[in-house]
Amino acid sequence: MKAKSFIFTCAAAVAVLAGCSKWTQPQNLDFHHKTPEQENPQEYAEYLKGLRTFKQSEHPVMIVTMKGTESYPSCQNVHIMAMPDSADYVCVNLDGGLHEVIAAEIAQVREKKGTKVLCHIDYEKVYEGWCLEEDRRTEEGKPAGTAEDATAFFAEGAKAQLEKCTRYGFHGVMVSYATSAGTEVLTAAQNAFMGEIKSYLAQNSGLEFIFRGSARNVNDTEFLGTCKFVVIIAGEEKKLSLLPGRILGRTSTVSDRVVMELTVPTTAEPDQKGVSPADGAQWVLDEAENTGFTPKGLCVSNAYDDYYHKDRAFKNVLDAINILNSGK
């Protein structure tokens, strides 16, 4: 009797579950966030067309810098395509290589948004290697490196960085030289470094050339004069209008193409250092009639940090772009 009762109870339970199957059956939920392109392809295509047209027009320039990585891009702020749409240039600072996913975005961002991607070519990185070599010579009781040694070392250092420009298909270079020659050895170092870049650009005439740093200390003024923009590093300086004369020199041939480089706050250092991008953008507009130099726009050296702004992604950069293009 107990067995029959048990069977009946199980059967009843199965019947109840069967009756409820329509509302207990698991359903797949779609948590995928649709992009503007997925939501409205036609409207997004028109937006991109307008964006490309805008970048071909005369307007204040915005350059943003980001870090390149060899690792798989797990964060949005290491994606070139994630940088602000209205940025004219994205400069990628490489310590090593560039992951193939990010490298593929160099052509993609140019095709879709009209954004040009630059490879950061940095004298300082080669100089750090030279200093290590000098320390080694001292430890081994050898004499310091000669001008000939510096010529070979800095030429090879420049070539190694330029090779990445070719390998990944960058649209140009931002050449950073933020020091001075001073000695015979360092003069040879600068000449070798700049000479390799000059030769490389002559062989790749379609590439953009932007100079960053101490323009007045560059020996080859003719080569310097071929740059599209000269980027002045403002740092924590508050009086921006004093910098062009100090950095470029009174008779500079590139004073008509000044771009001021500023920073944005970071999570570790939430206070703005120096002039904010928004105030810098207003400075560009206010100094438009300056007879000593011509401000052409802004560069934000750590734009990737602005992606995680608490209010919205790239708030500081986007505010500056809006001011630059307001014309007021």
HURA-V956474 format. One line per field, one symbol per residue. phi: phi as a letter, one per 40 degrees, with the letter a starting at -180 (. if undefined). psi: psi as a letter, one per 40 degrees, with the letter a starting at -180 (. if undefined). burial: b if it has 24 or more other ideal C-beta (glycine too) atoms within 12 Angstrom, else e. A space follows every 50 residues. Layout:
phi = ???
psi = ???
burial = ???
This chain:
phi = .cccccccccccccccccccdcbbccbcbccccccdcccadccccccccc cccdccccaccbbbbbccacccccbccbcccccddcccbbcbcbcbcbcc ccdcccccccccbgccbbccbbddccccccccccccccccgccccccccc dcccccccccccccccdcgccibbcbbbabcgbccccccccccccccdcc cccbccccbbbbhccccccccccdccccbbcbccfccccccccdccccgc bccbccacbccbbbcbccbcccbgccdccccccdcccdccccabcbibbb cbddccdcdccacfdccccccccdccgb
psi = dddddddddddddddddddeddeehihhhhehhhiddddgdddddddddd ddddeeihihihhiiihiidihgeideehdeeihdehdihhhhhdbahid ddddedddddddeehhhihhhhdddddddddddddddddefiiiiidddd dddddddddddddddddefieaihhhhfaicdiddddddddddddddddd ddegeeiihhihagdeehdgddddeeidihhhhdbehdgdeeddddddid fieeeefhhhhiiiiiddgehhhahiddddddddddedehedihheaihh dfdddedfiddihfddddddddddede.
burial = eeeeeeeeeeeeeeeeeeeeeeeeeeeeeeeeeeeeeeeeeeeeeeebee beebbeeeebbbbbbbbbbeeebeeebbbbbbbbbbbbbbbbbbeeebbe ebbebbeebbeebbbbbbbbbbbbbbbebbeebbeeeeeeeeeebeeebb bbbbbebbebbbebbeebbbbbbbbbbbbebeeebbbbbbbbbbbbbbeb beeeeebbbbbbbbbbbbbbeebbebbbbbbbbbeeeeebbebbeebbee ebebbebbbbbbbbbeeeeeebebbbbbbbbbbbbebeeeeebbbbbbbb bbbbbbbbbeeebbbbbbbbbebbbeee
